[in-house]
């Protein structure tokens, strides 16, 4: 893995993106999206996650966050592990899931391709963390996150996407709380 995509500054803010295996559109049901939101909420309350921006798309997740416990890698690892188990279980338990057999087969296929996965692989392994070191870069990444549903032609305006912090920046905190609706981060000095 290249040095470019690692969590080097443990206390710094980061932009991360991660996707379901094969970019499968898993997050098209409210039940699965709620698992992501509840898990983020738990990480904020119990694991020291500071969340500045987010967007849940049908196949992937974008976050701008910081680890208050200075373990961004462990935080994302635990989040992905937990949500993978919960979403796979929700798919298995959902009698209305029309794609159940296909989804589980795809997760199993992805797991067989990796030697370190016992049954199902839900998330792709990489997160592509990008450290955010200036206000300009932070704004650029937040704009990217908020415009993702617009660029994908799902909505006309960023605030129309239900699972996006674009709504938080407009004062709507019904899905998730974020730690700042104006990113005023005290950025650590870049080494």
Secondary structure as GFF3:
##gff-version 3
##sequence-region A 1 191
A	DSSP	three_ten_helix	3	5	.	.	.	ID=ss1
A	DSSP	beta_strand	14	19	.	.	.	ID=ss2
A	DSSP	three_ten_helix	21	23	.	.	.	ID=ss3
A	DSSP	alpha_helix	30	46	.	.	.	ID=ss4
A	DSSP	beta_strand	49	56	.	.	.	ID=ss5
A	DSSP	beta_strand	60	67	.	.	.	ID=ss6
A	DSSP	alpha_helix	72	93	.	.	.	ID=ss7
A	DSSP	alpha_helix	100	113	.	.	.	ID=ss8
A	DSSP	beta_strand	130	131	.	.	.	ID=ss9
A	DSSP	alpha_helix	135	151	.	.	.	ID=ss10
A	DSSP	three_ten_helix	158	160	.	.	.	ID=ss11
A	DSSP	three_ten_helix	168	170	.	.	.	ID=ss12
###
